[in-house]
C-alpha cells in the first residue's frame, strides 16, 4: 500500500482540493504539505471519482489483440454458445493471455474492480477459470477481479457440469453463475434447485444471466424469488441482463420490481442495444442496487465493445434515453458505486478511510465526463498511480 499527495482535484466535480493518501487509504481532504519522501501528483483540476466497476464481463472470451475473427454465423444464442465452446482453442483464445488484455484495458480506463463470469463446461473443465486466476494474481495491486463460476452451456443439459461447479466453488470462485433456466436448460426447477443448493453449501452469492424476455423471463424471475425466500438468500442474488424488465407491460414490470426491491435482488445491465433492457431510473426510484458491465468485447459473439466503463456508460445512457445532467450522473453511479454495491465492496468510495482506488475524469461536470469519453488522465489503485492517459503501467501480453 502506498502514500501519495494528489493536488488540485475536484471530488465528484465539486470544489478543488488536495487528497492525502497514507497506506493506500484516503487520509484527508484539504490543503496539505508533502513530506520529503511522499510522491506528489498534480490533478490539474480534473474530476476525481471512485474507481469504475465492471460488474458484468467475460474476461476469458475476448479476441482482443488477435487476428480479426470473421463472424458469419446467425445470432442465435445456443449456436453462439456451442461454437465458442468447441472452437475457442482452435481460434487461439488463451484464457490467461486474453483475460490479461481485457483486464489491463479496463484498468487503463479507470476501473478498479471486475466481476467476471468465466465459462465452466465439460469440454474445458476448470482450465478457463485457472487461466483467469493466473491473471488475477498477476494484476494484484493493479485491479481486483472477482470470479463467477459460470455454466454458460447449461447445467441440466450438460451432465458433469454440476460437479465442476462444485469443485470451482470449493477452490475459490466467489460467486455462482447461471443462465436461462428455461431457454438453455428447459428445466427451470431442476437448474434453480441445483444452483441454490450449491450456493447454500458454499456460502456464495448467485448471479444469473437472464436473457429470457417477456412473460417467460417474468416466470423465471418468480421462480428465482421463490428460492430466495425459501433459502434465506435475500441480498445474495443478482440477475444479469434482466431483459424481461424491459417488456411493454408497465404494471407487470412494476410488480416484479417491487419484489426485486423487497428481496434485495441486484440487477446488472449492459444497456444491450439489441434487446429490451430494464430502466435504470425506475430501478433507482425503487431502491434497487444496479451495476453495469461491458459484457463480452470483440469475441466470437460479435465485434463490438471496448474495455472501458465510460464507453459502456454512454451505451447504457443512450439505450435508456437519458439526457438530463441528473440522469447522466446516475449513469456514472451505475458504473461505479452501483457496481460496488452489487459486489458489496468494503471501503469503496471517496471518504476518509476508504481505499485510495479512483480515477480522474475530464469534463466540467459529471454529466460532461460521461459523454466526453476521453482518456482518463490518471488512475490510482491503493494509492499508486497505475495508469496515465489511457495507458497502464503494465504492458499487454
Rosetta blueprint (number, residue, H / E / L):
1 X L
2 X L
3 X L
4 X E
5 X E
6 X E
7 X E
8 X E
9 X E
10 X E
11 X E
12 X L
13 X L
14 X L
15 X L
16 X E
17 X E
18 X E
19 X E
20 X E
21 X E
22 X E
23 X L
24 X L
25 X E
26 X E
27 X E
28 X E
29 X E
30 X E
31 X L
32 X L
33 X L
34 X L
35 X L
36 X L
37 X L
38 X L
39 X L
40 X E
41 X E
42 X E
43 X E
44 X E
45 X E
46 X E
47 X E
48 X E
49 X E
50 X E
51 X L
52 X E
53 X E
54 X E
55 X E
56 X E
57 X E
58 X L
59 X L
60 X L
61 X L
62 X L
63 X L
64 X L
65 X L
66 X L
67 X L
68 X L
69 X L
70 X L
71 X L
72 X L
73 X L
74 X L
75 X L
76 X L
77 X H
78 X H
79 X H
80 X H
81 X H
82 X H
83 X H
84 X H
85 X H
86 X H
87 X H
88 X H
89 X H
90 X H
91 X H
92 X L
93 X L
94 X L
95 X H
96 X H
97 X H
98 X H
99 X H
100 X H
101 X H
102 X H
103 X H
104 X H
105 X H
106 X H
107 X H
108 X H
109 X L
110 X L
111 X E
112 X E
113 X E
114 X E
115 X E
116 X E
117 X E
118 X E
119 X E
120 X L
121 X E
122 X L
123 X L
124 X L
125 X E
126 X L
127 X H
128 X H
129 X H
130 X H
131 X H
132 X H
133 X H
134 X H
135 X H
136 X H
137 X H
138 X H
139 X L
140 X L
141 X L
142 X L
143 X L
144 X E
145 X E
146 X E
147 X E
148 X E
149 X E
150 X E
151 X L
152 X L
153 X L
154 X L
155 X L
156 X L
157 X L
158 X L
159 X L
160 X L
161 X H
162 X H
163 X H
164 X H
165 X H
166 X H
167 X H
168 X H
169 X H
170 X H
171 X H
172 X L
173 X L
174 X L
175 X E
176 X E
177 X E
178 X E
179 X E
180 X L
181 X L
182 X L
183 X L
184 X L
185 X L
186 X L
187 X L
188 X H
189 X H
190 X H
191 X H
192 X H
193 X H
194 X H
195 X H
196 X H
197 X H
198 X H
199 X H
200 X H
201 X H
202 X H
203 X L
204 X L
205 X E
206 X E
207 X E
208 X E
209 X E
210 X L
211 X L
212 X L
213 X L
214 X H
215 X H
216 X H
217 X H
218 X H
219 X H
220 X H
221 X H
222 X H
223 X H
224 X H
225 X H
226 X H
227 X H
228 X H
229 X H
230 X H
231 X H
232 X L
233 X L
234 X L
235 X L
236 X L
237 X E
238 X E
239 X E
240 X E
241 X L
242 X L
243 X H
244 X H
245 X H
246 X H
247 X L
248 X L
249 X L
250 X H
251 X H
252 X H
253 X H
254 X H
255 X H
256 X H
257 X H
258 X H
259 X H
260 X H
261 X H
262 X H
263 X L
264 X L
265 X L
266 X E
267 X E
268 X E
269 X E
270 X L
271 X L
272 X L
273 X L
274 X L
275 X L
276 X L
277 X L
278 X L
279 X L
280 X H
281 X H
282 X H
283 X H
284 X H
285 X H
286 X L
287 X L
288 X L
289 X L
290 X E
291 X E
292 X E
293 X L
294 X L
295 X E
296 X L
297 X L
298 X L
299 X L
300 X L
301 X L
302 X L
303 X L
304 X L
305 X L
306 X L
307 X L
308 X L
309 X H
310 X H
311 X H
312 X H
313 X H
314 X H
315 X H
316 X H
317 X H
318 X H
319 X H
320 X L
321 X L
322 X L
323 X L
324 X L
325 X H
326 X H
327 X H
328 X H
329 X H
330 X H
331 X H
332 X H
333 X H
334 X H
335 X H
336 X H
337 X H
338 X H
339 X H
340 X H
341 X H
342 X H
343 X H
344 X L
345 X L
346 X L
347 X L
348 X L
349 X L
350 X L
351 X L
352 X L
353 X L
354 X L
355 X E
356 X L
357 X L
358 X E
359 X E
360 X E
361 X E
362 X L
363 X L
364 X L
365 X L
366 X H
367 X H
368 X H
369 X H
370 X H
371 X H
372 X H
373 X L
374 X L
375 X L
376 X L
377 X L
378 X E
379 X E
380 X E
381 X E
382 X L
383 X L
384 X E
385 X E
386 X E
387 X E
388 X E
389 X L
390 X L
391 X E
392 X E
393 X L
394 X L
395 X L
396 X L
397 X L
